[in-house]
Amino acid sequence: MHALKRWSIGIFSKVDEVVAKVENHEALVTAAIRDLKSELVEAKVQMNRVKKDGERMAQEKEAALQNASLWKQRAAQTLNDDEKALRCLRRSKKEQQSYQTLAARCDSHQQVEARLWASIEELEKKLDALKEKRNVLKTRQTSADALKLAGSGARDFGDDVEEILARWESKIESSEFSYELPIDVDDPLASEFTTREEDDELRRELAALRSE
């Protein structure tokens, strides 16, 4: 019967151990936080590339606008040559069209960039909330485990706790007593002088009685 009980306890202990490994909540949440942080870092790297693309397009847009104005000025400078002036105007118009196309692309790019930044910021907030929740639950779990251990210990000892504490205190007191300063033993030489002094005192008292 006892062997069967020990075997059952062993089986259930193994099952609990497996469940604990499968449901290691802190490890799972920590792994999720680590993966999310990794994804956020990669997203920010990609976001920086998107931002640089936007900056490049903005520079190209401004360059197209400047070129359109420049070719128009050149056309004005070559009014005596119709063919050259028309060529300058065609180049100006082409740069103007390029500017309008780039302006539309820049507007669209800025909208996409704004949405991406908003998504990253939202993920960062969720990551912070997840880490905070993990820390709170970790603290609660630690406290719960400590209370459980304390309660289990109290149940195991029951009313014997006070007796155990009393025996412990008694043992400490015995140890303290054993280390008290030893009592001085008799010193033969000192005893000899003390006895002689006492005898002399008695003789003086006797002499005083005789002289009365």
Secondary structure by P-SEA (a helix, b strand, c coil): caaaaaaaaaaaaaaaaaaaaaaaaaaaaaaaaaaaaaaaaaaaaaaaaaaaaaaaaaaaaaaaaaaaaaaaaaaaaacccaaaaaaaaaaaaaaaaaaaaaaaaaaaaaaaaaaaaaaaaaaaaaaaaaaaaaaaaaaaaaaaaaaaaaaaaaaaaccaaaaaaaaaaaaaaaaaaaaccccccccaaaaaaaaaaaaaaaaaaaaaaaac
